[in-house]
Amino acid sequence: MNEHDSLFGGQTLSWLDENASISAHRFSRRQLVTGSVDSMVYVNPVEIGHALMYASVITGVGKKSLEVFTKMIGEDLDTGRRYLAAYAFTTFVSMNSDPLPTLEADVEEGQKLAAGYATRRAENKRRLKSMPDVSLDVVPY
């Protein structure tokens, strides 16, 4: 928990990466590594005593990488009220050169999200190319 009596964002991010990686591995049936966590958006805080569920869906597949959308759903266990806590797109990269399986989106939410995959992938590539050389010097503050 953090000083606001809600779940610490770094912890949610760790669990999100773990959940997304399980979905990516189930889909591809091979070793993958996390390439990036894109568009991590926190919508509502998860308060003490609330449950947190993660749901992931594959939203795009390239030659060596795939994209996973993960949403975090909070639940007030006393009332049963559920709410969107956060969501993110995560990219995983294959550790071998064999082609990844073809994606056939079989749930409506996955189909809608998959429709934007090419745009998100192009934006990620653009961001990577536009990144200047990063110095390895440590700057004291």
Secondary structure, 3 states (H helix, E strand, C coil): CCCCCECCHHHHHHHHHHHHHHHHHHHHCCCEEEEEEEEEEECCCCECCEEEEEEEEEEEECCCEEEEEEEEEEEECCCCCEEEEEEEEEEEEECCCCCCCCCCCCCHHHHHHHCCHHHHHHHHHHHHHHCCCCCCCCCCC
